[in-house]
Amino acid sequence: MIDAQLIEQERPYLLRYALAQLRERDAAEEAVQETLLAALESRASFSGKSTLRTWLTSILRFKLIDAMRRKGKEKLFESLEDEADDSDFDGLFAQDGHWREPVKAWSGPENELISRQFWQVFEECSEVMPRRTAMVFVMREVMGMEIADICNNLDISATNCSVLLYRARMSLRECFSIRWSREDER
């Protein structure tokens, strides 16, 4: 059986993970608290086939999905009209549909993904996106959820989900091209 103190030691990591997904401290702390309670209640079932952190993170992912589902039901999201403006992206493309300026190439995707700076810039970029857009992107690309599950959890259509994913990717691409080069200068 895992000691409760070992579980509690993972709280800071779990809180950072939850904050990156939910972007609201109170909701993140609540999800982490629920995760730690669930882990304490079921610690006898931990078989040790994975690390403690991996086990706790998998519990947290389900708690985050529940939190996102609750938010969707509470209608805390901005209206879709706030996200309907594509004019921000028009200047990025030439008339033939290609990028006006090529995006700076990364030195190596694997190295960049694991770096702390990548996640810091990712968090900065996701904070400037509309909340629903960022949430759909995180659910799909970070948490690995299927589009049907995202649509069901957030009560949106598959078309709307695809549009939000497209907008998130375009927003991240633009933001990373600006902010990542700023990180390289440091």
N, C-alpha and C positions, 0 to 999 in steps of 0.2 A: 504494500500500500504506500502511496506517495504521501510524503509529509506535507501538511498544509502550508508550511513556511516556504517550501520549494515552489508550490503553486503561486503563492503570493509574490514571490520574487519576479515572476513573469509579468506582473501588472504593468510596469512602465512600457514594455514592448507591446503588449496587447492594447494599451491606451493609444500609443502612436499609430498602430495599425487601424484601430477603430476611428481615430480622428481623421486619418487620411481618407477613409471611406465615407464617413458621415458629415464631416466638417462642422460639427456642432459638439462642443465639449460635454454638455450635459447628456446628450444622447449617447456619445461615445463612452462616457463613464458608466452610464446605466447598462450598456451592452457588455462592457468589461465586467461589471459587478455580477450580472446574470451569468456570464461565462464562468467566473470564478466559483460562484455558488453551484452551478451545474457540475463543474469539475470536482468540487469537494464532495458533492453528493454521490458522484459516480466514480470516485478515484479508485475504488476496488476493481473496477472494470478495466483500468489502464493496464495493458498487457506489456508495455515496454517495447512494442514492435517499431515504434517511432519515438522521436524525442518528445520530451514533455512539452516543449514549445510548439511543436507541430500538432500535437494532440489538442492543446489549448486553442491554437489558431483555428483548427477545424471546428471546434465548438463555437468560437467567436464568429466565424463566417455565417453560421446558421442564425446566431443572435443578431448579426448585422442585417441579414435578409429580413428577419422579423421586424427589426426597427424600420427598415426601408418600407416594408409593407404597411406598417402602422402609419408612417408619414403619408404614404399615398392615400390611405383611407381618411386621414385627417385633412386632406387637401391643403397641405402646407406649401405646395409648390407654386411657383409663379404661373400665371396663365400662359397658355401657349402663344398668345399674341406677343408676349415679351420676347419670345424666341423666334418669331416669324420673320425677322429682318435679316435677309441674306446680303444686304448691301455692304456689310463689313468685309465680305470675302470677294466681292466683285473686283476690287483693285488688285487682287493677288494673281488674277488670270488674264492672259491675253485673249483676243477675240477668238483664236483658234482653240481655246480651252486649256492650253498649256500654261504652266507656271511662268510668270514674268521673270522672276529671279530664282535660280536654283537654290535649294535649301542646302546649307552647309552639311557636308557629309560627316558622319560620326566616325571616330577612330576605330571602333569595334563595338558592335551592339551588345555582345555579352559583357564586356567590361563596363559599358555605360549603364546597363541595366542594374548591375549590382552595386554601382557606386552610390554613395549617399547624396552626392550632388544631383544625380539624375532624379531621385525621388523628391528632393527639395524643389527642384525646378518644376517637376510634375505637379507637386502640390500647389505651387504658386500659380501655375497655368490653369489648374482645375478650379482654383478659387475665382478666377475672372470669368469663367463660363457660367451660364445660367445653371441654377441648381439641378434642375431635372436633366439637363444635357449631361452634366458631370456625373450625376448618379447613374444614368443609363450606361455611360461609358465605363464606369468603374464596375458595375454589375457584370457587363459583358466581357471586358478585356482584362480586368484585374481579378475578379472573382470567378470568371469563367462560366457564367450562367448562360443558358440557352435563351434565344430571343423570345421564345414562347413563354418561358418562365418570367422573364423581365416584364413582358406585356401583361401577364396575369397578375404579377405582384404590384405593378404600377397602374393597372387598368388603362393601358394605352393600346393602340392598334399596332400591328407589325410594321405597317408603313410609317407610322409616326416614330416608332422605335428606330427604324432604319435611317430616317431623316435626322433624328437626334444623334445617332452614332456618327453619321457623316459630318454633321456640324461640329461635334466634339473633336473628331479627327482633324478637321480643317483648323479649328481653333488651336488645338495642341500643336499642330505643325507650325502655324504662324508664331505662336508664343515661344515654342522651343527654338525656332530660328533666331529669335531676338534674344531670349534669356540664356540660351545655352552658350552663345558666343560671349555673353557677358561673364558666364562662369569660367570660360577658357582664359579670359583676361586676368582673372584673379590669381 
